[in-house]
Amino acid sequence: MTRRVIEMPKPEADLLPAKPEARLRIYAYRIHDDAHEGLLKVGQTTRDVKTRVAQQLKTAAIENYEIVLDEPAERDDGSVFTDHDVRARLKQKKFANPMLEWMQCTVDDVRTAITELRTGLKLGGTHHATFGMRDEQKAAVEKTHAYFQDRRAEDADAVPEFLWNAKMRFGKTFTTYQLAKRMNAKRVLVVTFKPAVEDAWETDLKSHVDFDGWQYLSRATGGDPADVDPEHPLVFFGSFQDLMGTDKAGNFKPKHKWLTVLAWDLVVFDEYHFGAWRDAAKELFEGEDDTVRRKEEALEFTGAEATFAEELEERGSDEDAFVPIRAHAYLYLSGTPFKVLHEGRFIEEQIFNWTYTDEQRAKAEFAAEYPGEPNPYASLPEMRLLTYQMPEELLAVASQGEFDEFDLNAFFEAKVVDGVAEFVHKGDVQKWLDLIRGNHLHTQVDALKTGEKPPLPYSNVRLLP
């Protein structure tokens, strides 16, 4: 009998390159002195970065340093890149390399170079973030986009509106940009009643790879709208307070007139609950029923065939009267749109809701379905919400704010007297402290009438933890 030797294929694991036990990491640090101003040391190590950098600088007795970046030097396929590759990519992007491993750039510039090496993409600016949308963010985009399409299918002249009633840290800014991308919007106007949020709008647009090539303008950034590239989307961020500025005749100031010349694909009201019901805000935009004039006057985006500058010249010469801003669709963002919901302006199909309860449910479901996997909701804290009824006498004080609602700024208003800050409503603030401790006289009387005392956060031993 002849025996045949059959050579079996090697196990699949042997066919793949073995990953080293010690993982290579790219790091960057800065030294706070005049000699290293504006410079970052970009290096690599297979050891703990903090230990490596400390040992590296110990011989030079340098203590005023700061580690600003610590990332794995691996691609998804398991291959690695080196600090030399990162510095080479930075030099290709015209960043100076004045000495050895030192680069004249920002931390985000290094992150962008790492993302390019990791993904194979060539990115502009500081677009380095690659995270995707969570399931609820995808749902918000799809529901809104579908509603916009359905309304226009019913009425070609319709200007649809949609409300995102989403809790803080939902990611409304990032998700709004994803909606604009889904709509293929070329012009996005963001109007806010809270100017301090601009940093989030600018950062999200300029840091994520999905918005590479998008253009951002605001009062803070400056820039001439006539220089905008029509082939790439434009986002303009403006505060309600600034946009309402008019001259003595009631017309837009010259710096804002261009906003009325263009027809915006999407207008976004951020922090809508702060002022959406005010008539003054509505004057900025056309009425919902004025669709005929809107359609006749709207300038359709024509891509490379016409620049923003040409459109401004075409429409800007003969419009001296007040002309409201025109939009093809509106998106309203708020974490507390209680007054708007009470007014019934939006029906159920025009609203996407995402609450603390939804978030915590998603957090628990993800942990159960994917044990051991990084939970995208892990950084979102569990909330224990304790509510109590404010006495009428305190409500009267807190409702003296600008928008006729319970206003913490009005209730806790302070003034400086002889160099010392004092509460304007000191006695009422004390009553509030007494209230949450269960010592407010009026609530005690009410408790005696009902025969039971409600559990208050700082008086009931079961709630203290």
MILO-675959 format. One record per residue (C-alpha): x negated, y negated, z. Coordinates in steps of 0.1 Angstrom, whole numbers, padded with zeros to 4 digits, always signed. Layout:
// MILO-675959
XYZ ...
END
This chain:
// MILO-675959
+0000+0000+0000 -0013-0034-0010 -0010-0061+0017 -0004-0096+0005 -0014-0126+0025 +0012-0153+0022 -0001-0188+0031 +0026-0205+0051 +0030-0243+0047 +0016-0264+0075 +0040-0278+0100 +0055-0311+0091 +0038-0327+0120 +0004-0319+0105 +0013-0337+0073 +0019-0370+0090 -0010-0391+0103 -0015-0387+0140 -0008-0419+0159 -0036-0427+0183 -0030-0424+0220 -0042-0460+0225 -0020-0484+0205 -0037-0513+0188 -0022-0547+0198 -0027-0582+0184 -0031-0610+0209 -0035-0647+0209 -0045-0671+0236 -0054-0708+0240 -0079-0726+0262 -0067-0758+0277 -0096-0782+0271 -0106-0808+0245 -0129-0784+0226 -0101-0760+0218 -0073-0785+0212 -0048-0770+0186 -0067-0738+0183 -0057-0702+0190 -0080-0672+0195 -0065-0643+0175 -0079-0609+0185 -0071-0572+0189 -0074-0546+0216 -0063-0511+0225 -0064-0519+0262 -0041-0540+0283 -0042-0575+0268 -0043-0594+0301 -0072-0572+0313 -0091-0576+0280 -0087-0613+0278 -0096-0618+0315 -0128-0598+0310 -0136-0616+0278 -0135-0650+0294 -0149-0641+0328 -0185-0642+0315 -0179-0678+0304 -0162-0687+0337 -0131-0699+0318 -0099-0699+0339 -0077-0725+0322 -0064-0702+0294 -0030-0690+0285 -0020-0658+0266 +0007-0668+0242 +0011-0637+0220 +0010-0599+0227 +0024-0577+0199 +0019-0542+0185 -0002-0540+0154 +0019-0513+0138 +0042-0510+0108 +0074-0489+0108 +0056-0461+0089 +0029-0458+0117 +0001-0475+0098 -0017-0504+0115 -0031-0538+0106 -0060-0556+0123 -0067-0590+0137 -0089-0596+0106 -0058-0590+0085 -0038-0615+0105 -0066-0642+0103 -0070-0635+0066 -0032-0640+0060 -0033-0673+0080 -0063-0685+0059 -0043-0676+0027 -0016-0698+0041 -0042-0727+0043 -0047-0727+0081 -0082-0736+0091 -0106-0711+0107 -0132-0735+0122 -0151-0708+0142 -0152-0670+0145 -0118-0657+0156 -0103-0691+0163 -0074-0704+0141 -0059-0739+0139 -0023-0730+0139 +0008-0725+0162 +0020-0693+0179 +0049-0691+0155 +0024-0693+0125 +0007-0662+0139 +0040-0644+0145 +0050-0652+0109 +0017-0637+0096 +0022-0606+0117 +0058-0602+0103 +0045-0606+0067 +0019-0578+0074 +0045-0556+0090 +0072-0561+0063 +0053-0568+0032 +0073-0600+0027 +0059-0635+0019 +0076-0660+0042 +0076-0698+0043 +0074-0719+0074 +0076-0700+0106 +0102-0674+0097 +0091-0644+0118 +0122-0630+0136 +0136-0598+0120 +0163-0587+0145 +0197-0578+0130 +0232-0587+0140 +0249-0568+0168 +0281-0550+0160 +0303-0577+0173 +0284-0604+0154 +0290-0584+0122 +0326-0581+0131 +0329-0619+0135 +0313-0625+0101 +0334-0599+0083 +0367-0610+0099 +0361-0647+0092 +0349-0641+0056 +0379-0618+0049 +0403-0644+0062 +0387-0672+0041 +0391-0650+0010 +0427-0640+0017 +0437-0677+0022 +0422-0687-0010 +0438-0658-0028 +0472-0670-0015 +0465-0707-0023 +0435-0718-0044 +0437-0752-0028 +0437-0739+0008 +0410-0751+0032 +0409-0722+0057 +0401-0727+0094 +0388-0701+0119 +0380-0701+0156 +0353-0681+0174 +0363-0678+0210 +0330-0663+0221 +0312-0664+0254 +0279-0680+0260 +0249-0660+0247 +0271-0644+0220 +0247-0658+0194 +0271-0682+0178 +0244-0702+0161 +0226-0672+0145 +0259-0656+0135 +0272-0688+0119 +0242-0689+0097 +0249-0652+0088 +0285-0662+0079 +0272-0690+0057 +0249-0665+0040 +0278-0641+0035 +0298-0669+0019 +0268-0678-0003 +0272-0714+0010 +0249-0740-0003 +0259-0768+0020 +0266-0764+0057 +0275-0793+0079 +0272-0787+0117 +0290-0813+0139 +0287-0811+0176 +0302-0829+0206 +0271-0819+0226 +0239-0831+0209 +0216-0812+0232 +0223-0780+0213 +0204-0791+0183 +0173-0772+0193 +0191-0739+0190 +0205-0747+0155 +0170-0758+0142 +0151-0729+0158 +0174-0701+0146 +0173-0714+0110 +0135-0719+0109 +0125-0687+0127 +0145-0659+0112 +0134-0642+0079 +0170-0641+0067 +0170-0678+0063 +0137-0682+0046 +0139-0711+0022 +0168-0728+0038 +0166-0765+0044 +0174-0784+0076 +0181-0821+0080 +0193-0841+0111 +0188-0875+0126 +0159-0861+0146 +0141-0845+0117 +0147-0873+0092 +0143-0867+0055 +0159-0880+0024 +0190-0859+0012 +0181-0870-0024 +0150-0848-0021 +0169-0816-0012 +0163-0787-0035 +0198-0777-0048 +0187-0741-0054 +0183-0735-0017 +0210-0739+0011 +0211-0771+0030 +0221-0774+0067 +0227-0809+0081 +0232-0812+0119 +0249-0842+0133 +0265-0852+0166 +0301-0865+0166 +0289-0896+0184 +0264-0905+0157 +0286-0896+0127 +0314-0918+0140 +0292-0949+0138 +0307-0973+0113 +0301-1009+0103 +0323-1039+0111 +0346-1031+0081 +0352-0996+0094 +0331-0980+0067 +0304-0954+0071 +0270-0968+0077 +0247-0964+0047 +0227-0936+0064 +0258-0915+0066 +0275-0923+0033 +0259-0894+0015 +0278-0870+0038 +0311-0881+0022 +0297-0878-0013 +0290-0841-0011 +0317-0814-0008 +0306-0791+0020 +0310-0753+0017 +0313-0749+0054 +0318-0774+0082 +0311-0761+0117 +0324-0777+0149 +0301-0766+0178 +0312-0769+0214 +0347-0777+0200 +0364-0778+0233 +0346-0811+0242 +0366-0832+0218 +0384-0814+0191 +0418-0828+0200 +0408-0864+0198 +0422-0884+0169 +0389-0902+0163 +0372-0869+0155 +0399-0860+0130 +0394-0893+0111 +0360-0880+0100 +0377-0853+0079 +0405-0850+0054 +0440-0840+0066 +0450-0803+0062 +0478-0812+0037 +0457-0835+0015 +0446-0806-0008 +0454-0822-0042 +0431-0851-0037 +0405-0828-0021 +0405-0806-0052 +0403-0836-0076 +0375-0853-0058 +0354-0822-0048 +0322-0817-0066 +0315-0781-0072 +0280-0770-0066 +0262-0765-0100 +0229-0750-0089 +0199-0761-0109 +0221-0780-0134 +0224-0810-0110 +0204-0821-0081 +0217-0836-0049 +0202-0869-0060 +0222-0868-0093 +0254-0861-0074 +0247-0889-0049 +0241-0913-0078 +0273-0901-0096 +0296-0906-0067 +0279-0930-0044 +0281-0962-0066 +0318-0970-0064 +0329-0957-0030 +0329-0987-0007 +0360-0978+0013 +0361-0952+0041 +0360-0917+0027 +0363-0888+0051 +0340-0858+0049 +0353-0830+0026 +0350-0793+0033 +0359-0760+0017 +0363-0742+0050 +0361-0750+0087 +0346-0729+0116 +0353-0738+0152 +0329-0726+0180 +0337-0726+0216 +0333-0705+0247 +0362-0721+0265 +0388-0732+0239 +0417-0730+0264 +0434-0762+0254 +0431-0754+0217 +0446-0719+0223 +0474-0734+0244 +0483-0758+0215 +0488-0728+0192 +0468-0743+0164 +0453-0709+0155 +0472-0677+0150 +0458-0643+0159 +0443-0636+0125 +0424-0669+0127 +0406-0660+0159 +0377-0638+0168 +0374-0632+0206 +0344-0620+0225 +0346-0621+0263 +0324-0611+0292 +0346-0580+0295 +0339-0571+0259 +0302-0576+0263 +0299-0554+0295 +0320-0527+0278 +0297-0527+0248 +0267-0525+0272 +0281-0495+0290 +0292-0477+0258 +0258-0482+0241 +0240-0468+0272 +0263-0438+0272 +0260-0431+0234 +0223-0438+0230 +0206-0428+0263 +0170-0439+0265 +0173-0463+0235 +0166-0500+0239 +0200-0515+0248 +0207-0548+0228 +0229-0559+0257 +0204-0552+0285 +0194-0588+0289 +0230-0599+0293 +0238-0599+0330 +0268-0584+0347 +0292-0610+0359 +0314-0609+0390 +0341-0636+0385 +0357-0650+0416 +0385-0675+0411 +0404-0697+0436 +0431-0723+0432 +0419-0759+0437 +0442-0781+0458 +0461-0808+0440 +0442-0836+0458 +0409-0823+0445 +0422-0817+0410 +0432-0853+0408 +0396-0864+0414 +0381-0839+0389 +0406-0848+0362 +0394-0884+0358 +0368-0875+0332 +0368-0885+0295 +0389-0856+0283 +0416-0854+0310 +0406-0820+0322 +0388-0806+0352 +0354-0822+0347 +0325-0812+0369 +0306-0843+0359 +0335-0864+0372 +0339-0845+0404 +0302-0844+0413 +0294-0879+0400 +0265-0895+0418 +0250-0929+0422 +0218-0943+0437 +0222-0965+0468 +0190-0980+0482 +0169-0954+0464 +0190-0925+0476 +0214-0905+0454 +0249-0900+0469 +0280-0883+0457 +0306-0909+0446 +0334-0886+0459 +0314-0874+0490 +0345-0867+0511 +0361-0846+0483 +0329-0827+0477 +0329-0818+0514 +0365-0806+0511 +0354-0784+0482 +0326-0769+0503 +0351-0764+0531 +0375-0747+0506 +0351-0721+0494 +0342-0713+0530 +0378-0709+0539 +0379-0739+0562 +0399-0765+0542 +0428-0777+0563 +0454-0776+0535 +0446-0740+0525 +0448-0729+0561 +0483-0744+0564 +0493-0726+0532 +0479-0694+0546 +0500-0698+0577 +0531-0703+0557 +0526-0672+0536 +0513-0651+0565 +0481-0641+0547 +0448-0657+0541 +0433-0652+0506 +0397-0638+0505 +0374-0667+0496 +0338-0661+0483 +0319-0674+0513 +0342-0665+0541 +0352-0629+0534 +0326-0604+0545 +0335-0580+0516 +0327-0606+0491 +0295-0619+0506 +0272-0593+0488 
END
